Each structure stands twice: as C-alpha cells, then as structure tokens.
Amino acid sequence: MDYLALMLGSICVYWHGVFMALAIALAVIVSFIMFRLFKTGSNDDLLNCILLSLPVSFMLSRLLYWSCNFEEYDSIKDHFNFTRGGYALYGVIFGVLISAAILKKLSKGFNAGAVCDCMAIAGALAIIVGRLSAYFSGDNIGITLKSDKYHFFPLTVYNSQRGEWLLAVFNFEAFFSLLIFVALFVIFAKNSNEKIGMKGRHGDIALLFLLMHGCSQGIFDSMHVDALYVMGNSFVRLQQILGAVCFTAVTVIFAVRSKKLNGFKWYQPAAPLIALAAVGITLCMELNRISYHNFIRNYSVIFICMLGAAINGVFIYRTTLNGKSEEVD
C-alpha cells in the first residue's frame, strides 16, 4: 500500500492527511447546508463557531493525545511537531462545545443549541471519512486474526510492518457513524418540521450525538489494540471513559427534563440507573477480557450493554418532547 499521495519537493502529502482534510471540509459544508435547510438561525453564528472551534479543537485533541502518550516524545520541541499526527477525537467534540459556550457567553443572542445541532450532524458524517482514513494510517485496528477465512477487507486489513491481518475496527466505527448520522438527521428533520411544530429544544441533537457516539466508543474503543490509555496503564481507556461519562450525563439531563415536564414517573430514575448498569457490566467484561481473552462473549455482552444504553437514552429523550422549542443554555 502506497501511503504517500503526493510529493511536492521536500513536502510529503499522505493519504491519511488528505482524508482528514476532506473530513473537515465536509463537516463545514454540511453544517452550513443544515443551517440553511432548516432555517435554525444566523449564518454568522455558525461561521463564528467554526472559526473559533477549529484552533480550540485542534489544541484540545492534541492535548488529550499527549496526556496518554508522553513516552512517544523525546523533547518539548517534539511535542509541537504537529506533522507527526496524534490527535484524540473527543478533543474535537469538546472543542466545539467549549467554543459554542464561549460565544454564548459573549453574546446572549448566539444560538448555541442550533449551531451545535447542525455541527453534530455534520460531525457524524465527517467521522465516517475520518475513520476510513485509518486504512492508510494503520491505526484504529484490533486483534490479529490468524485464520485465512478472515483475511479479507473490510473485516480485516493487512499490516505490512507486522506481517499480520488485523481486525479493521475503523470500518465498523465508520458504519456505526453512518447509522448515527442517519438517525440524527431524521430526528432533526422531524423536530424542525414547520407543519407539525417544533419539538424538543435546540441542542437536543447535539446531546443525542454525545449519547450515541459515547455508546459506540464503549464498544469499539475496547477493540482497539492502539487505544489511548490514561496515565500509561494498560486498562483504563480514555475514549471509553469519556464516552461513558457523555452518555450517562446526557441520560441524566433528559431524565431531569422529563420530570419537569411530566411530573415524577418510574422510568425517570430508572434511565440513569440503566446507563450506570451498562457502564458497570462493560467494566466487568473489560476485566474478564484481560483475564480470559474470550473475544466473542465479552464483546457480545458489551455490544448489548451499549445498544441498551443508547435505546434507553433515546426513550427517555422522547418523553421530553412535550415542550416548545427552546435553546439549551
């Protein structure tokens, strides 16, 4: 596989970088399309958020990667060699949220919820392209599959440096990101339908993205052999932790809102407990994976738990659709 796309003198352009640039461009273009299509606010709001979130997301994603891979760098100067790559997706997500919060603080008229909704849908689509770039970079891969019957793409990918066929986890992540994009787009279209009236609040789609993406990371980050480990240990995975925090927090937010709208119902305290139970069972499966290496059983249980957490979160969200459109501050 030729990873080099183009060489301009001493400048090398790699296919991985080309795909990442396409992902960013796609995210920006689709954000504006969504903003105009559903008439959610001023284009200036979106433009300002994009301009601010690009540097903020870049630095946060780099910092998160640094925090898990200090040993890769020989000096402070090496840390700032951005051509080496090394970024964490959650840094981009949090960078957008922080940028929207800053702009909201600076201007009360800034529609943070609507902006984050459009960027969440566009982000889900961009993640697909970003994940597929791993075909060229060699990251986001899983365990070695030795049996010849598994040696085919898109299930596995051949790693020439290791001489092995590795599980192509990035393909599964791209597929689930596509499902998330479709789900968010459909929900957004229904919530923004002028004929039936606006449902929910601005910002709900962004929260649902955090919920669904968090659940997907609970599954797939466990499969990565190149995951980001917190403080250099070989168990606590950064993306899994952040995903669990996100989908649990979003479930709690929807449960609290449901109680305000509908009065107390049994499913309101049950929803956060189900999310926590999914986290707990997944943690047990991670410990079991290290001890017994039962790949199929462990990941089947994790998949069921994360799917249940996602369905649980969407269910409690649907109980909040009684109010009129509001912006999430």
MORAFEN-V305886 format. One record per residue. N is the residue number from 1. OMEGA is omega as a letter, one per 40 degrees, with the letter a starting at -180 (none if undefined). Layout:
<<N,OMEGA> <N,OMEGA>>
//
This chain:
<<1,i> <2,a> <3,a> <4,a> <5,a> <6,i> <7,i> <8,a> <9,i> <10,a> <11,i> <12,i> <13,a> <14,a> <15,i> <16,i> <17,i> <18,i> <19,i> <20,i> <21,i> <22,i> <23,i> <24,i> <25,i> <26,i> <27,a> <28,a> <29,a> <30,i> <31,i> <32,i> <33,i> <34,a> <35,i> <36,a> <37,a> <38,i> <39,a> <40,a> <41,a> <42,i> <43,i> <44,i> <45,a> <46,a> <47,i> <48,a> <49,i> <50,a> <51,i> <52,a> <53,i> <54,i> <55,a> <56,i> <57,i> <58,a> <59,i> <60,a> <61,i> <62,a> <63,i> <64,i> <65,i> <66,a> <67,a> <68,a> <69,i> <70,a> <71,a> <72,a> <73,a> <74,a> <75,i> <76,i> <77,i> <78,i> <79,a> <80,i> <81,a> <82,i> <83,i> <84,a> <85,a> <86,a> <87,a> <88,a> <89,a> <90,i> <91,i> <92,a> <93,a> <94,i> <95,i> <96,a> <97,i> <98,i> <99,i> <100,i> <101,i> <102,a> <103,i> <104,i> <105,a> <106,a> <107,a> <108,a> <109,i> <110,a> <111,a> <112,a> <113,a> <114,i> <115,a> <116,i> <117,a> <118,a> <119,i> <120,i> <121,i> <122,i> <123,i> <124,i> <125,a> <126,i> <127,i> <128,a> <129,i> <130,i> <131,a> <132,i> <133,i> <134,i> <135,a> <136,a> <137,i> <138,i> <139,a> <140,i> <141,a> <142,a> <143,i> <144,i> <145,a> <146,a> <147,a> <148,a> <149,i> <150,a> <151,i> <152,i> <153,f> <154,i> <155,a> <156,i> <157,a> <158,i> <159,a> <160,a> <161,a> <162,a> <163,a> <164,i> <165,a> <166,i> <167,a> <168,a> <169,a> <170,i> <171,i> <172,i> <173,i> <174,i> <175,a> <176,i> <177,i> <178,i> <179,i> <180,i> <181,a> <182,a> <183,a> <184,i> <185,a> <186,i> <187,i> <188,i> <189,i> <190,a> <191,a> <192,a> <193,a> <194,a> <195,a> <196,i> <197,a> <198,i> <199,i> <200,a> <201,i> <202,a> <203,a> <204,a> <205,i> <206,i> <207,i> <208,i> <209,i> <210,i> <211,a> <212,i> <213,i> <214,i> <215,i> <216,i> <217,i> <218,i> <219,a> <220,i> <221,i> <222,a> <223,a> <224,i> <225,i> <226,a> <227,i> <228,a> <229,a> <230,i> <231,i> <232,i> <233,a> <234,a> <235,a> <236,a> <237,a> <238,a> <239,i> <240,a> <241,a> <242,i> <243,i> <244,i> <245,a> <246,a> <247,i> <248,i> <249,i> <250,i> <251,i> <252,i> <253,i> <254,i> <255,i> <256,i> <257,i> <258,i> <259,i> <260,a> <261,a> <262,a> <263,a> <264,i> <265,a> <266,a> <267,a> <268,i> <269,a> <270,a> <271,i> <272,i> <273,i> <274,i> <275,i> <276,i> <277,i> <278,i> <279,a> <280,i> <281,i> <282,i> <283,i> <284,i> <285,i> <286,i> <287,i> <288,i> <289,a> <290,a> <291,a> <292,i> <293,i> <294,a> <295,a> <296,a> <297,a> <298,a> <299,i> <300,i> <301,i> <302,i> <303,i> <304,i> <305,a> <306,i> <307,i> <308,i> <309,i> <310,i> <311,i> <312,i> <313,i> <314,i> <315,a> <316,i> <317,a> <318,i> <319,a> <320,a> <321,i> <322,a> <323,i> <324,a> <325,i> <326,i> <327,i> <328,a> <329,none>>
//
